[in-house]
């Protein structure tokens, strides 16, 4: 009798010689690419030093209450849902700058194979599912508010700062959704809901409810479990939703974005402290380009600009033509 295995993303386990070489062999690299191409989501197991994870979590947990109560972002929530906030990684602290977090060699290897040679890093943020926020979830969405390509052009590497489970709000993913999705799947924006340079009718982040239900009949969602030290890679087109955290501890992850070298977004940039420019410009010795503006000590308040990101092309697009694709 055949046994049906539970659905979930592909996992890539490091072999001892791969850890030593800081690079996957052919079989594991192929497994990673198959996972991204078929599911749009991938888990790289045990690729970050857990002492680095603990340091980041300790620092960022201490900052959370300040963000919620004493900052200009106190009432700004991710996708408008109260228990989920964007939180900046501590890029201004030398004791939190780790190559295996910000320039992980296994992530960069997969990025070069999936997106193209020498991809660009131009996005860093963090996501925090706040503790004891029962019952509140995000709508199913893509982090895209434009007519996007239907091929790989961007992915997000999520460095988890604790074990992720259903109990503490592991993100909901719709595996395989990126394979055929277009902007026609998304709810059109209105004059009241448009953002940046949008015009009414352009796509909002949220996926149309009827499209979600059609996909559910084919392959329903999963909440991806992973452990401290793992990294989840998500193709930007993959549908997902933040979920309620029923535990007593915040659920944190750091996000680093990688852009295909051919993709014509020339304006999205990081804002980073000039004091640590040598760390970021060395990019861990990895084949990746970093796009950033470096800020002097008197400009560090501008680090908030990392919250204002857009992945859309910098050049003009023919909206009508793209909408028909």
Order of alpha helices (4+ residues) and beta strands (2+ residues): beta-alpha-alpha-beta-alpha-beta-alpha-alpha-beta-beta-beta-beta-beta-alpha-beta-beta-beta-beta-beta-alpha-beta-beta-alpha
